[in-house]
Amino acid sequence: MGNIRYETAAASISFVDELRASGRLARMIHNGVDIVLFETDTGEQISAHFIDSALPLYEIRGVLADNAAKNIATLYLLWADMMLPNDGQLYVADDWMEALYTLYGESIYAYEIIEGEMYCFPVHFRGEGLRRRAEFGGQVRFSQLTIRRVTTYLAGLHGEWLVADFGGSSGAAHDDQKTAIHAEELQAYFDVLGLPPDATLSEVKKAYRLLARRYHPDVNATPEANDFMLRLNTAYAKIVERLGKVASP
């Protein structure tokens, strides 16, 4: 239990640091171990919940309803190692997990702690019905934090809710204090890392570390992983070369 609490606390601290670095954090309202309530630079309030154990569906519904009544958007983030299937695994979700990926467009946001740093990414649930294939996405961009109203029709979760996700398309304006990487001609390499060509050097390095952890031969012995790791190393090297900088992942 102590290790779980440590991981959750580390994720919460890193989450706030990422918000601050992206320019999206205007004011901290409540900073608990597993719930962070804050106001964005555009005046919206978001309640981020770090989840390391199963949730009853009625609790999710209650949180969503209470927050929506206060015009607070809800963002759930699950500890990947503890709560979610492996990348590529076929999985039958419980009702509460089905509710979460329904809220967030067939995806659930996850976090991992690697060498004391939090990595946040979507886990997509591909397919139809309850049997889905988990597919891990790339590192999110905190500058794209967005609030949406969504409607669900699930048994036990029927209604309109206010949620926050990282699917925004206008977040680049919040990165004006960072040095952007303009390399449209390297789009294919950025695609390997799952990033747009205006990603910052910090985002490039973070995406590389996350993907290398998944596909390195020491942890993934499949031929596909080996091929991807070769492409990943090439993409990272080309981007760094384009910058004319020496950066080690």
C-alpha positions in Angstrom: 0.0 0.0 0.0 2.9 2.4 0.8 4.3 1.9 -2.7 0.9 2.6 -4.3 0.6 5.8 -2.3 4.1 6.9 -3.3 3.4 6.3 -7.0 0.1 8.2 -6.8 1.7 11.1 -5.0 4.6 11.2 -7.5 2.1 11.3 -10.4 0.1 14.1 -8.8 3.2 16.2 -8.2 4.5 15.6 -11.7 1.0 16.4 -13.2 1.0 19.8 -11.5 4.6 20.5 -12.7 3.5 19.7 -16.3 0.5 21.9 -16.0 2.7 24.8 -14.8 5.3 24.2 -17.5 2.6 24.2 -20.2 1.1 27.5 -19.0 -2.3 25.9 -18.4 -2.2 26.3 -14.6 -3.6 29.6 -13.3 -4.5 28.7 -9.8 -4.3 25.6 -7.5 -7.5 25.1 -5.6 -6.9 21.8 -3.9 -3.8 19.6 -4.1 -4.4 16.2 -2.5 -2.6 12.9 -3.0 -5.1 11.5 -5.4 -7.3 14.5 -6.4 -6.0 17.8 -7.8 -8.5 20.6 -8.3 -7.2 23.6 -10.3 -8.2 26.5 -12.5 -6.9 26.7 -16.0 -5.5 29.8 -17.7 -8.9 30.2 -19.5 -10.8 30.3 -16.2 -12.2 26.7 -16.2 -12.0 24.4 -13.2 -10.8 20.8 -13.6 -10.7 18.0 -11.0 -8.1 15.4 -11.8 -8.4 12.0 -10.1 -5.5 9.6 -9.9 -6.8 6.0 -9.7 -4.9 3.1 -8.4 -7.7 0.7 -7.4 -11.1 -0.3 -8.9 -14.0 2.1 -8.6 -17.6 1.2 -8.2 -19.7 2.7 -11.1 -22.0 4.6 -8.6 -18.9 6.4 -7.3 -17.9 7.6 -10.8 -21.5 8.7 -11.4 -21.6 10.6 -8.2 -18.3 12.4 -8.8 -19.3 13.3 -12.3 -22.7 14.6 -11.2 -21.3 16.6 -8.2 -18.6 18.2 -10.4 -20.9 19.0 -13.3 -23.3 20.7 -10.9 -20.4 23.0 -9.9 -19.3 23.5 -13.5 -16.1 21.5 -12.8 -14.8 19.1 -15.4 -13.6 15.7 -14.4 -10.4 14.0 -15.6 -9.7 10.4 -14.6 -6.2 9.0 -14.9 -5.4 5.3 -14.2 -2.1 3.9 -13.1 -1.3 1.8 -16.1 0.9 -0.9 -14.4 -1.8 -1.6 -11.8 -5.1 -0.9 -13.5 -4.9 -1.4 -17.2 -4.3 -4.3 -19.6 -1.0 -4.6 -21.5 -0.5 -3.0 -24.9 -2.1 -5.2 -27.5 -4.0 -7.4 -25.0 -7.6 -8.4 -25.6 -9.6 -7.3 -22.6 -13.2 -7.5 -21.3 -13.7 -4.4 -19.2 -15.7 -4.2 -16.0 -18.7 -1.8 -16.0 -16.8 1.1 -14.4 -13.9 0.9 -16.9 -16.4 0.7 -19.8 -17.9 3.9 -18.4 -14.5 5.6 -18.4 -13.6 4.7 -22.0 -17.1 5.8 -23.1 -16.6 9.1 -21.4 -13.3 9.7 -23.1 -14.0 8.6 -26.7 -13.1 4.9 -26.5 -10.0 5.7 -24.5 -8.8 5.9 -20.9 -6.0 8.2 -19.8 -3.2 6.5 -18.0 0.0 7.3 -16.2 3.3 5.6 -15.4 6.2 6.7 -13.2 9.6 6.1 -14.8 12.6 7.2 -12.8 10.5 9.6 -10.8 8.9 11.2 -13.8 5.3 10.9 -14.8 4.3 9.9 -18.3 0.6 10.4 -19.3 -0.9 8.8 -22.3 -4.2 7.5 -23.7 -5.0 3.8 -23.8 -7.4 3.2 -26.7 -9.9 0.4 -26.5 -10.3 -0.9 -30.1 -13.2 -2.9 -31.3 -16.9 -3.3 -30.6 -18.8 -4.6 -27.5 -17.1 -5.4 -24.3 -14.2 -7.4 -25.7 -11.6 -4.8 -26.8 -7.9 -4.7 -27.7 -5.9 -2.2 -25.7 -3.6 0.0 -27.7 -1.2 2.4 -25.9 -0.9 5.9 -27.3 1.9 8.4 -27.1 2.6 11.0 -24.5 -0.1 13.7 -24.2 0.5 17.4 -24.6 -0.7 19.3 -21.6 -1.1 22.4 -23.7 -4.0 20.6 -25.4 -6.0 20.2 -22.2 -9.6 20.7 -23.2 -13.1 20.6 -21.6 -16.0 18.9 -23.3 -19.6 18.0 -22.6 -20.4 14.4 -23.3 -23.6 12.3 -23.1 -23.6 8.7 -22.2 -26.4 6.1 -22.4 -24.9 3.3 -20.4 -26.9 1.4 -17.7 -25.8 3.1 -14.5 -24.3 6.1 -16.3 -26.9 7.9 -18.3 -26.7 11.7 -18.7 -24.6 14.6 -19.7 -21.3 15.2 -18.1 -18.4 17.7 -18.1 -15.1 16.1 -18.7 -11.5 17.2 -19.4 -9.2 15.5 -21.9 -6.1 16.1 -23.9 -7.7 16.2 -27.3 -7.7 19.9 -28.0 -6.4 21.3 -31.2 -5.6 24.9 -30.1 -3.2 24.4 -27.3 -0.1 25.4 -29.2 -0.8 29.1 -28.2 0.0 28.1 -24.6 3.6 27.0 -25.5 4.8 30.5 -26.5 7.5 30.4 -23.8 9.0 27.2 -25.1 11.3 26.7 -28.1 9.2 24.9 -30.8 10.8 22.5 -33.2 9.8 23.5 -36.7 10.6 20.6 -39.0 7.7 19.9 -41.3 10.1 18.0 -43.6 10.6 15.5 -40.8 6.9 14.7 -40.4 7.5 11.0 -40.8 10.0 10.9 -38.0 7.6 12.9 -35.7 4.9 10.4 -36.6 7.0 7.6 -35.3 7.1 9.3 -31.9 3.4 10.2 -32.1 4.1 13.9 -32.1 3.3 16.9 -34.3 6.2 18.7 -36.0 5.9 21.7 -33.6 6.6 19.5 -30.5 9.2 20.9 -28.1 12.5 19.2 -27.5 11.3 18.2 -24.0 8.2 16.5 -25.5 10.4 14.7 -28.0 12.7 13.4 -25.3 9.8 12.3 -23.1 8.0 10.5 -25.9 11.2 8.7 -26.8 11.7 7.5 -23.2 8.1 6.2 -23.0 8.2 4.3 -26.3 11.7 2.9 -25.6 10.5 1.5 -22.3 7.8 -0.4 -24.2 9.7 -1.7 -27.1 13.3 -2.1 -25.9 14.5 -5.7 -26.6 15.1 -6.2 -22.8 11.3 -6.0 -22.2 9.8 -6.8 -25.5 11.3 -9.7 -27.5 8.9 -9.7 -30.5 10.2 -9.0 -34.0 7.8 -6.2 -34.4 9.2 -4.5 -31.3 12.7 -4.8 -32.6 11.8 -3.3 -35.9 10.0 -0.4 -34.2 12.9 0.2 -31.9 15.2 0.6 -34.9 12.8 3.1 -36.4 12.4 4.9 -33.1 16.1 5.4 -32.7 16.5 6.6 -36.2 13.6 9.1 -35.8 14.9 10.5 -32.6 18.4 10.9 -34.0 17.1 12.6 -37.1 15.1 15.1 -35.1 18.0 15.9 -32.8 20.3 16.2 -35.8 17.8 18.7 -37.4 18.0 20.8 -34.3 21.7 20.9 -34.4 21.9 20.0 -30.7 23.3 17.1 -28.8 20.6 15.6 -26.6 20.7 12.3 -24.8 17.4 10.5 -24.0 
